[in-house]
Amino acid sequence: MKKRTIIFMLLLCCCTVPFAQKATVAKEAPVPCTDQANASDLPGKYTDHTNPKYPTSVHGTAQDKAAMTKLLIALERLEEASRSNFNLTGCVARVSFSGGDKNTFGNNAYVSYGYQLGVYQNVCHVTQHIVKTVDEYRTVLRVNVNPFLMADGLRGMGEFYLTDKSVRYECPTDARMGANYEKDKRANPSHISQYFSEGALLTGRADDYKNQHADFLKLNNGDGYVERWEMGSRESKPNPKAYKWIDRHYFITKPGIALLVPVTRKQYLEDLLEYFEIEKVNFYYSLDELTKRNAGNTSDNAKKRASVLEVDKAAYTKLYNDRKEKVKQLLATQKEEWLQMQAIIATNNITYDAYERLNEIGKFYDKEGEYKVALNVLNPAYFKTKTPLISTKPVLMELQFRYEIGEGQGFSERLFNNFLKNYDMAALRKMLE
């Protein structure tokens, strides 16, 4: 009897432990609501980066992670301070940190990382009449430290045909193909691959094409903001009920110094001479690959392709020499005033005909527009450091606020208006190197 009692007690313990553990995980009681307007007015919730449900994804060395986390927490505190007298309603706001990848500006490699406040709307369930939080955010505040900038270079130049449209040569413009290609394109890329057009800097950040140059200057000088309209139209008449989803961007830069500077015609022509040497290697690399791929094929198309490859091999030698000579003549004969003007050229993807591109060398235009790009490059003076480089220090920041306006979107509009009124941009600028 005593033995059976002991066994019963052991079984009772085994059965009750899971229930005890489950009981410690308290679920929040559902919040009742009457309609969407009611859900939008109910108190919201803020979750900082310490919540294990929304972990950070910062990676790197222990020293880098500590430095990044310190600054990210400072960014978090800055946003929290902007809401010291603001009641969050109609949403759940969750903080997360991410980053740790290297980003190269000129010859300097910095660590890129970011703070994010994702804002999830609360809605009133139509049948249960309780508040539910949507799974995805559409409103978000981000601060990206040392963000990626999209240099578009002259990538289109690396694809062309010579004597027959059916055979195209794909030649990377950033480095010579071969065993060291991946290393060289990161450590020693060509000059033309580091060019920025005005449109490239605005890609994903602004879509006001009528005012593209003005928007470019705002980002380049760290002065003001640009916007991209994800839904709705800036051209439409004001309508408080119409839904608008707008993505706003600010660049936080060093005061009084431009992020990018114009590429002069002289620099562009000199950089072309460097590029021709890279292209020459890559052309023959591409030619050899096409020849190998064609070998052993006895079809009529393969025979024609083999003939084109042979003709193109000789044609390229003449093209290479003609282009070099034309550039050298321009550098030797044009006046310095002409050479120092900004290089605004036809985009490379207008044509893939190598001879038409030869005719374009030396043609420059007055401003960037359709099929024309104004060339810029990172300003060496901006990235010059007085002390040894610390890769985690911010040299540039991008602040993004994607917000919603319209019926039922008051939670987003209120948060955005509070940001405009109370967020301390000056404190953000003080964090720069």
N, C-alpha and C positions, 0 to 999 in steps of 0.2 A: 504493500500500500504506500509506504514511504517512497519507494522507488518511482511509482506511478505519479505521485504528487510532484516530485522533482522534475520529471519529464514534462508534465503539464505546465509547470512554471516556466521552464525553458522555452516551450513553444509559445507561451503567452508573451514572453519578452521579445521573441523573434518577430511576432506578428505586430506588436505595438510600436517597435522602433520606427519602421517606415512611416506610420501615421504621425508619430511625433515629429519626424523630420519634415514631413509635408506641411504640418501645421505651422512650422516656423516661417514658411514662405507666404507672407500675407499678400493677398491680391487687393488692389485698390477697388473700392466699391464703385460701381458704375454711377456716372453723374447723369441725372435725368435732364431732358431738354424737351422743349415743345416744338421748335422749328429751327431752321438754319440760323435765323437772325438771333435767336436765343443762344445757340451754341457759340456764335461768334462773339457774344458779349460775356460769356462765362470766363472766369480766370483761367489763364494759361499756365504752362509749366516750363521751367528752364532747367536744363541738365548740363553741368559743366563737364570738362574732359576726364574727370576722375571716375565717372560712372563706367563700371566694367562692361556694361552691355554695349557701349559705344567706344571701344578701345582705340587708342592712337595707333598709327602705323608709321611712326618715324623710325628710320633705320640708318645705320652707319656705325662708326666707331663709338665707344662709350663717351669719349670726350665730345665728339660732334653731337651725339644725341642729347647730352646734358646741356650744351650751348643752345641747341635748337629748342629744346623744351623750355628753357628759361625764357627765351624771347617769345615763344608761342603763348606761354602763360601770361606774359606782359600784354600781349595782344588781346588775350581773353579778358584780362582785367580792364583794359581800355574800353572794350565793348560793354562790359558790365557797368562801368562808371557812367556810360552814356544813358543807361536805363535806371539810374538811381532814383529818379522820381517818375518812373514810367511803369504802368501796370500792364504786364503781358496778358493779352486776352485772345481767345479764339484759336490758340495754336500751342504746339509743343516745340520748343527750341532746344536743339541738341548740339553741343560742341564736339568737334573732333580735330585731331592734328594728323598731318601726313607729310611725307617727303623724305629727302635724304639723298636724292640723285644729284650728280654733278652737272652743272650748267656752265658752259664756257662763254665768257664775254671777252672777245679779243684773245689775249694771251693768258687771261686769268680764269681759273676754274673756281666757281663758287658752288656752295650747296644750295639747292632749291628746296623749299619746304613751305607749308602753309597752314593757316588757321581757317576753320570753317564753322559757321553757325547755320545749320540747316533748320529751316522753319517748316513744320508739318501742320497742315490745317486740321482743325477739329471740325467735325461735321455731325449733324444730328441724324441718327439712323431713322429712316422713314417709317419703319414698323415697330422697332424696339423703343424708340424715343429715348435713347441714351446717347451720350457723346462718344464718338469714335474718332480716332486719329488716323488720317490717311497714311499709307505706307511710304509714299514718296513725297519729297519736298519740291516745290516750285519757287519758293522764296528762299534766298540764301545770301549770306554775307560771307565773303572770303577776303583774306589778306594773304597774298602769295609773296613770299620773300625770294628775291633773286629769280623772278619768273622766267619761263621760256619765252624768247622772242623769235618770231618766225622770219628768219632771213630766207628770202626766196632766191637770192643770187641770180644767176642766169642759167637756171637748170635746163630750160627748154633748149638752150644752145647745144646741149650734148646729144641731141637726136637730129639726124639729117640724112638726106639722100644726095647722091651725086649725079650719075648719068641715067639712072632708071628709078622711078618711084617705087618699084616693087622691092627694092633692097634698101633698108634703112640701117644706119649704124647708130648704136646706142653707146655713147661715150660719157661716162660720168664727168662732171665739170669740177669736182672738188679735189680729186687726187688721181695719181696714176694707178691704173689697174695692175694687179699682180699680188704677190704674197704680202706686201706691206700696205695694201690699200686701206683696210679698216683702221689701221694704226695712223696712217698719214692723214686721212680725212678728218680725224679727231685732233691730232697733234699739230698738223701742218697743212691745213686746207688751203686751196687756192684763194686768191684775193677775190675773184669774181663770185665765188660761192658764198661770200660773206656780205654781199650787197643786200640792202633792204630797199624795196620800193615803198612809197607811201601807203599803197594799198595793202602790202604785206603786213605792215605794223598794225593796221586796222582790222585785219582778218580776224573774225570771231569777236571783235570788240565794238565795231561801229558799222552802220550800214546807211549813213546819211551821205549818199554819193554826190549830192549836189554841193556839199560842203566838205568834201574829202580832205582838201589841203588844210583847211582850218582845223579839222579834227586831228589830222596828223600833227600839227603844231602843238595842240593841247597836250597830247601824249608826249611828244618829243621834249617839250619844255616843262612838263609836270605842272601844267597850268589848266585847271578845269577838268571836265569830264567829257566822255563820249558815250553814246548809247546805241545799242542794237535792239530793235523791236522784234521780239520773238513772235508775238501775236498782236494784232491790231495794227494801226497805221498812224504815223505822226501827221499824215496829211488829212486825216479825217476830222470832221467837225467834232467839238467836244460833246461827249455823251457820258454822263456819270454812270449809266447802267452798262455801257459797252465794256467788254473785257479787254484789258491791255496787259501784256506781259513784257516787261522792259528790262534789259540787261545793261546796267551802267558800269563804266570802268573809269578809274582814276589811276594815273601813274604818280607815285611818290618818288621824286627825284631830288638830286642835290640842287640847291638853289643857284640860279644864275649861270647854269652850264647845260648845254644841249646834250641829250642822250645820243643822238645821231648827227652826223655832219654830212654835207653834200659830197658826193664823189665828183671831182672835177673831170673835165674832158681829158686832160693830160693824164690823170691817174687811171682813168678808164682805158685809155689807149695803151698805157704802159702795162696795165694788168692783162690786157688782151695778149700782149706778147708772151707773158708768162703762161696764159691759158693755152696758146697755140702749141707750146711744147708739151703740155699735159695732154691736149687733145691728140697730138701726133702719136704718142705712145698708146693712147686708148683706142684710136682708130685702128691701128695695126693689130691690137689685141682683139678688137671686135671682128676685124676682117679674118683673122686666124680662126676664131670660134665659128664664124659662119662657113668658112671653108671646110673645117672639120665636120660640121654638121651636114654639109652637102656631099661629102666624100662617099663614094660607093653607090650613090643614087644615079641610076641610068635613065631616069625619065626625062622627057623633053624640057620640063620646067627646071629640073636640076641642071641640065646642060646650059640652059639660058642663064640661070643664076650664076653658074661657074664663069660664064663669059662676062657677065656684068661685074663680078668681083674682080676679075683680072683687069678690065678696063678702068674700074674705079681706083684700083691700086695706083695706076699711073696718073689718073686724073687728080687724086688727092695730093700727090707731090707738087703738082703745079698750083693747086688751090692754096696749099700751105705757103708756098713761096710768094704767091700773089698777095695774099692777105698780109703777110709780114711786111712786104715791101710797101703796101699802101699805108699801113699804120706808121711805119718809120718815116715815110714822106710827110704825113700829117704832123708828126711830132717835130720834124725838122723845118717845116715851112710855115706853119700857122703862127700867128702872133700870140704873145703870152696872154694878152687880154682874152682872146678866144679860148685858149687852152684852160684858163682858170674858171670858166663858166661851168655851171653844173651840167653833168652828163644826163640828158633826157633822151632816151633812145626808144626805138620801136621794140615791142616785146618780141621775144624769140619764137613764140609759137604761132605768129602770123603765117610763117612759111617754114617748111622743112627743107626747102631747096637751098643747098649750100651756096649756089651761085647768086641767088637773090639776096642772101645774107651778106655775101661779099659786097654787093652793091650798096648795102645799108651802112657799111663801115664808113664813118666820117659824117654821116647824117645825124644831126642833133635837132631837138625840138624845143619849143618855148615852155611848155608845161606838161605835167602828167595828165593823161586822159585816156580815152578808149584806145587800146593797143599801143599806148606809150607809157613809159615808166620813168620817174625821176629817181636816180640812183643815190642811195645814202649808205653810210657805213657807220659802225659804232665809233663814237668819239673817243680816241685814245686818252684825251685829257680827262674825260669823265671817270674813267676806270683807273686812273693813276692813283697809287697809294703812297702815303708818306711813310708808313710803317710796314713791316713785313705782313704779307697778306694772310688774313685769317679767313678761311673759306666759308665759315658759317656766318660771318658778319653780313648784314644786309647792305647791299650797294644800290639796290633798286627794289621797290615794292609795287605791287599792283593790287589795288583795292577794287573789289567787285561787289555790287549789290544788285541782285536780280529780284525785282519786286512785281507785285500784281496790283492792278487797280480795276475796280468794277463791283457790281452788286455781289455781296457775299464775300468780298475780299478785303473787308475792313481791317482784319488782323494784320495783313501785309502792308497796307497803306499807312496805318498808324505807326507801325514799327519803322517804316521807311522815313516818314515825316519826323519821327523822333531822332533818327540817325542824322538827318539833315540839320536838325536844330542843335543836337548835343554831342555828336561824335567829335572827338578832339583830333583833327587832322594834324595840328601843329605837333602834338605829342608823337604822332606816327612819324613825322619827318625827323624828329630828334633821334629816332632809333637808327637812322641811316648811318653808315660808316662815316 
